[in-house]
Amino acid sequence: MDVKTDVLVIGSGIAGLFAALRISEFAEVVLITKKEKNESNTNYAQGGIASVIDPNDTFEKHIEDTLIAGAGLCYRNTVEIIVKEGPQRIYDLMNLGTEFTKKNGKLDLAKEGGHSMPRIVHAKDLTGREVERALVQQVIENKNIRLIENTIAIDLITEHNMQQLKNSPLNNRNCWGAYALNCDTNEVLKISSKATVLATGGLGQVYLHTTNPKIASGDGYAMAYRAGAKIGNMEFVQFHPTSFYSPKRNNNSPAFLISEAVRGFGGILRTRDGEAFMPKYDSRKDLAPRDIVARAIDNELKKRGDEFVYLDITHRSKDEIVDHFPNIYQHCFENGIDISKEFIPVVPAAHYSCGGVVVDEFSRASLKGLYACGEVSMTGVHGANRLASNSLLEAVVFAHRAANNIKQFIKKDAAIITGIPDWDDSGTLSADERILITHSSKEVKQIMWDYVGIVRSNLRLERAERRIHNIFTETEDFYKRTKVFEDILELRNICACAHMIIKSAKGRKESRGLHYTLDYPAVSPTNKFGDSILQNLHP
Ligand SMILES: Cc1cc2nc3c(=O)[nH]c(=O)nc-3n(C[C@H](O)[C@H](O)[C@H](O)COP(=O)(O)OP(=O)(O)OC[C@H]3O[C@@H](n4cnc5c(N)ncnc54)[C@H](O)[C@@H]3O)c2cc1C
């Protein structure tokens, strides 16, 4: 089926929804999303959105905190952009119906690790769900936005889809929309657009343990890479130190996040035999930054062969715990643990990707007509490590900027082009061996967890590279022989992301921010590795 629109937005998290709403003020939007409209990383975000609201806070302090976390790789100009435009975007979200928590009529600002001031705007401990609720409501009511659920983008449409333009130079390519599978009808849509916004979120599902839901299979990174767009800094994957460990958790379902605020509230990490181990690793003990705590836990697990450590908050009263963490208390309780009396079993989990599709300060990717915002993008804001609660902020600020730029772009430069071929699946068969997909998916996640996780080494990366290459080749072969379906598309994307993470990690012969390798344990003093930029030269 052919669909034509001014702007195609892919993804319905904070970035996609906000961009769609802004674009709908001047153009028609088709918004596709691969599951139900609110299934996104955004919906799971607990803590909040960082922004300078307190009169005692300053832009300079927020900029400084962000630069320190980013370990020398942040772009100062984009950091300034998110910090300075942040407050206005928070008020926009409120005007669109988001109800943030207030105290005495003012926004209640929380403090999180790495922030020198209280500046986290939140909605109790369910901020993402509240933002998503408000934005989805606005999108549903908007006549200029056509929302299509259960529709998964397969690939971007560029010159490489057109026989006669196939060999055109990479630095002068366009994006003209995307092919997408409607999972309700099993039909592949050809969506032609003047501009395309990738807002497909993160890639946590590349790893065995992740806080990200199943949708976070790195589709946007993989599609952009296959289309020849520039991708940057993929080695910087943030692992959250504490997710709820449950042996019953299914392979694809997200690990429930036990927020850092629990450690801020006095939580103590203990080994299974009760030892409080953080004092051995850092003078700040349990309040050390995320990456240090995650590495300490990883070390204890690998040394002891355990599958989890404990987080102990039992010295605080039940009333205090329930008041501060109603959602966490409830989740653990439903899983058989009363956290006011028992220790919480926790394990680190892949949480956030700092790298992504390289964009400029107007969210423009390296293909003309392609924009990226939210977690899938690399704006230079996070550098080698993300400061807590800066990601929702980055997403909303850059979604706004994408919309502003698209307004100019579609007025002047853009057109819906003709001659895009229909999706061709002649000669392919319906998949009858789905076990191959399930098995390969488990294998990739395990390999990435064991060898390309929190602590890396040359040996581990090389071993991972060889194994991922085999699975990648088998998956491509399977993909070419079968009619497309969701699981094969996701596996293909997970393999592509695994490949990019390994390639970038191999190139970085130093330990910086979130990338830690036993072979080069120090930061290169000259910063000679800069950003890791990848480009698929033969799309
Ligand atoms: C448990 C958890 C807690 C977090 N807490 C915080 C926090 O407190 N503060 C903070 O700043 N950040 C937090 N983060 C990070 C933050 O939530 C994400 O970075 C942010 O929500 C990303 O928004 P997004 O719009 O880019 O992507 P998402 O919200 O993930 O949305 C992506 C959308 O794209 C769709 N999609 C994906 N692939 C395709 C495809 N091929 N075709 C069609 N649609 C597709 C998905 O279905 C989804 O609708 C947290 C993340 C998690 C997982």
The ligand as an SDF file (V2000), in Angstrom:
LIG
                    3D

 53 58  0  0  0  0  0  0  0  0999 V2000
   13.5290    2.2820   33.1070 C   0  0  0  0  0  0  0  0  0  0  0  0
   14.0220    3.5780   32.5250 C   0  0  0  0  0  0  0  0  0  0  0  0
   14.0850    4.7100   33.3020 C   0  0  0  0  0  0  0  0  0  0  0  0
   14.5490    5.9210   32.7640 C   0  0  0  0  0  0  0  0  0  0  0  0
   14.5220    7.0440   33.5300 N   0  0  0  0  0  0  0  0  0  0  0  0
   14.8680    8.2240   32.9710 C   0  0  0  0  0  0  0  0  0  0  0  0
   14.7460    9.4480   33.6920 C   0  0  0  0  0  0  0  0  0  0  0  0
   14.3110    9.4610   34.8380 O   0  0  0  0  0  0  0  0  0  0  0  0
   15.1330   10.6080   33.0730 N   0  0  0  0  0  0  0  0  0  0  0  0
   15.6100   10.6350   31.8080 C   0  0  0  0  0  0  0  0  0  0  0  0
   15.9350   11.7160   31.2890 O   0  0  0  0  0  0  0  0  0  0  0  0
   15.7080    9.4890   31.0880 N   0  0  0  0  0  0  0  0  0  0  0  0
   15.3360    8.3060   31.6320 C   0  0  0  0  0  0  0  0  0  0  0  0
   15.4340    7.1660   30.8880 N   0  0  0  0  0  0  0  0  0  0  0  0
   15.8460    7.2630   29.4900 C   0  0  0  0  0  0  0  0  0  0  0  0
   14.6790    7.8370   28.6770 C   0  0  0  0  0  0  0  0  0  0  0  0
   13.4760    7.2690   29.1310 O   0  0  0  0  0  0  0  0  0  0  0  0
   14.8210    7.5730   27.2000 C   0  0  0  0  0  0  0  0  0  0  0  0
   16.0980    7.9300   26.7550 O   0  0  0  0  0  0  0  0  0  0  0  0
   13.7980    8.3730   26.4210 C   0  0  0  0  0  0  0  0  0  0  0  0
   12.5070    8.0630   26.8950 O   0  0  0  0  0  0  0  0  0  0  0  0
   13.8940    8.0790   24.9470 C   0  0  0  0  0  0  0  0  0  0  0  0
   12.8180    8.7020   24.3100 O   0  0  0  0  0  0  0  0  0  0  0  0
   12.6350    8.4770   22.7670 P   0  0  0  0  0  0  0  0  0  0  0  0
   11.4090    9.2110   22.3620 O   0  0  0  0  0  0  0  0  0  0  0  0
   13.8930    8.7600   22.0810 O   0  0  0  0  0  0  0  0  0  0  0  0
   12.4200    6.8910   22.6150 O   0  0  0  0  0  0  0  0  0  0  0  0
   11.3160    5.9350   23.2210 P   0  0  0  0  0  0  0  0  0  0  0  0
   10.5800    6.5800   24.3150 O   0  0  0  0  0  0  0  0  0  0  0  0
   11.9540    4.6350   23.4930 O   0  0  0  0  0  0  0  0  0  0  0  0
   10.3260    5.7560   22.0000 O   0  0  0  0  0  0  0  0  0  0  0  0
   10.7200    5.0550   20.8520 C   0  0  0  0  0  0  0  0  0  0  0  0
    9.4940    4.7760   20.0200 C   0  0  0  0  0  0  0  0  0  0  0  0
    9.8710    4.2560   18.7550 O   0  0  0  0  0  0  0  0  0  0  0  0
    9.0900    3.1090   18.4480 C   0  0  0  0  0  0  0  0  0  0  0  0
    9.8730    2.2830   17.5280 N   0  0  0  0  0  0  0  0  0  0  0  0
   11.0790    1.6990   17.7230 C   0  0  0  0  0  0  0  0  0  0  0  0
   11.4700    1.0630   16.6140 N   0  0  0  0  0  0  0  0  0  0  0  0
   10.5030    1.2570   15.6880 C   0  0  0  0  0  0  0  0  0  0  0  0
   10.3090    0.8450   14.3450 C   0  0  0  0  0  0  0  0  0  0  0  0
   11.2170    0.0880   13.6980 N   0  0  0  0  0  0  0  0  0  0  0  0
    9.1910    1.2210   13.6960 N   0  0  0  0  0  0  0  0  0  0  0  0
    8.2390    1.9650   14.3320 C   0  0  0  0  0  0  0  0  0  0  0  0
    8.3560    2.3800   15.6040 N   0  0  0  0  0  0  0  0  0  0  0  0
    9.4720    2.0380   16.2560 C   0  0  0  0  0  0  0  0  0  0  0  0
    8.8140    2.4970   19.7960 C   0  0  0  0  0  0  0  0  0  0  0  0
    7.7310    1.6070   19.7290 O   0  0  0  0  0  0  0  0  0  0  0  0
    8.5480    3.7540   20.6200 C   0  0  0  0  0  0  0  0  0  0  0  0
    7.2410    4.2000   20.3960 O   0  0  0  0  0  0  0  0  0  0  0  0
   14.9740    5.9580   31.4200 C   0  0  0  0  0  0  0  0  0  0  0  0
   14.9140    4.8000   30.6390 C   0  0  0  0  0  0  0  0  0  0  0  0
   14.4310    3.6260   31.1710 C   0  0  0  0  0  0  0  0  0  0  0  0
   14.3550    2.4100   30.2920 C   0  0  0  0  0  0  0  0  0  0  0  0
  1  2  1  0
  2  3  1  0
  2 52  2  0
  3  4  2  0
  4  5  1  0
  4 50  1  0
  5  6  2  0
  6  7  1  0
  6 13  1  0
  7  8  2  0
  7  9  1  0
  9 10  1  0
 10 11  2  0
 10 12  1  0
 12 13  2  0
 13 14  1  0
 14 15  1  0
 14 50  1  0
 15 16  1  0
 16 17  1  0
 16 18  1  0
 18 19  1  0
 18 20  1  0
 20 21  1  0
 20 22  1  0
 22 23  1  0
 23 24  1  0
 24 25  2  0
 24 26  1  0
 24 27  1  0
 27 28  1  0
 28 29  2  0
 28 30  1  0
 28 31  1  0
 31 32  1  0
 32 33  1  0
 33 34  1  0
 33 48  1  0
 34 35  1  0
 35 36  1  0
 35 46  1  0
 36 37  1  0
 36 45  1  0
 37 38  2  0
 38 39  1  0
 39 40  1  0
 39 45  2  0
 40 41  1  0
 40 42  2  0
 42 43  1  0
 43 44  2  0
 44 45  1  0
 46 47  1  0
 46 48  1  0
 48 49  1  0
 50 51  2  0
 51 52  1  0
 52 53  1  0
M  END
$$$$
